[in-house]
Amino acid sequence: MNWFYLILAGVFEIGWPLGLKLSQTMSSKVLGILMAIISMSLSGLFLWLAQKTIPIGTAYAVWTGIGAVGTLFVGIIYFGDSASIWRLLSALLIVVGIVGLKFAQ
């Protein structure tokens, strides 16, 4: 169950930079900022729950990795960010590291 919490924390970690970005593009900045604050809070809560049995270094690396790679793909898909081969290969390395941490536990 704690790995589920950690993955959920990583998904909410994607939500706060997305909320900040949306606050720059929406007519109502408040909704985007509210989304960011709620996502930050839920991300922290689920990370806290996950760390009950997952080592702190593993949990933090997986949490930030999911957030970083997820946000990268949101940027590519919805905001037209660059999808260069080097960015994608770098993201793949992060994913390999996350998988490696899971199996090394």
C-alpha positions in Angstrom: 0.0 0.0 0.0 2.9 2.4 0.7 4.1 2.1 -2.9 0.7 3.1 -4.0 0.8 6.1 -1.7 4.2 7.0 -3.1 3.0 6.8 -6.7 0.0 8.9 -5.8 2.3 11.5 -4.1 4.3 11.6 -7.4 1.2 12.2 -9.4 0.2 15.1 -7.1 3.8 16.4 -7.4 3.0 16.9 -11.1 -0.1 18.9 -10.2 1.6 21.8 -8.4 3.9 23.0 -11.2 1.0 22.5 -13.6 -1.2 24.7 -11.4 1.4 27.4 -11.4 1.7 27.2 -15.2 -2.0 27.4 -15.6 -2.2 30.4 -13.3 0.0 32.2 -15.8 -2.3 31.3 -18.7 -5.8 31.4 -17.2 -7.9 34.5 -16.8 -8.4 33.6 -13.1 -5.0 33.1 -11.5 -6.6 32.0 -8.3 -7.8 28.7 -9.7 -4.3 27.7 -10.9 -2.7 28.7 -7.6 -5.4 26.9 -5.6 -4.7 23.8 -7.7 -1.0 24.1 -6.9 -1.6 24.5 -3.2 -4.0 21.5 -3.0 -1.6 19.4 -5.1 1.4 20.3 -2.9 -0.6 19.4 0.2 -1.8 16.1 -1.1 1.6 15.3 -2.5 3.2 15.9 0.9 0.5 13.9 2.7 0.9 10.8 0.5 4.8 11.1 0.7 4.5 11.2 4.5 2.2 8.1 4.4 4.6 6.2 2.1 7.7 6.9 4.2 6.3 4.8 7.0 7.9 1.7 5.4 9.8 3.0 2.4 13.3 4.3 3.1 13.4 8.1 3.0 16.1 8.3 0.2 14.2 5.9 -2.0 10.8 7.6 -1.3 12.2 11.1 -2.1 14.0 10.0 -5.2 10.9 8.2 -6.6 8.6 11.1 -5.6 10.7 13.7 -7.3 11.4 11.4 -10.3 7.7 10.9 -10.9 7.1 14.6 -10.6 10.0 15.6 -12.8 9.3 13.1 -15.6 5.5 13.6 -15.4 5.8 17.3 -15.6 8.2 17.0 -18.5 5.6 15.0 -20.4 2.8 17.4 -19.5 4.9 20.2 -20.8 5.6 18.4 -24.1 2.0 17.3 -24.6 0.1 20.4 -23.5 2.5 23.3 -23.7 4.6 22.5 -26.7 7.8 22.1 -24.8 10.7 20.6 -26.7 10.7 16.8 -27.2 14.3 16.5 -28.3 15.9 13.1 -28.1 18.2 14.3 -25.3 15.3 15.3 -23.1 13.5 12.0 -23.7 16.7 10.0 -23.1 17.3 11.9 -19.9 13.8 11.2 -18.7 14.3 7.5 -19.6 17.3 7.5 -17.3 15.3 8.9 -14.5 12.6 6.2 -15.0 15.4 3.5 -15.0 16.7 4.9 -11.8 13.2 4.8 -10.2 12.7 1.2 -11.2 16.2 0.4 -10.0 15.4 1.9 -6.6 12.2 -0.2 -6.3 14.0 -3.4 -7.1 17.0 -2.6 -4.9 14.9 -2.1 -1.8 
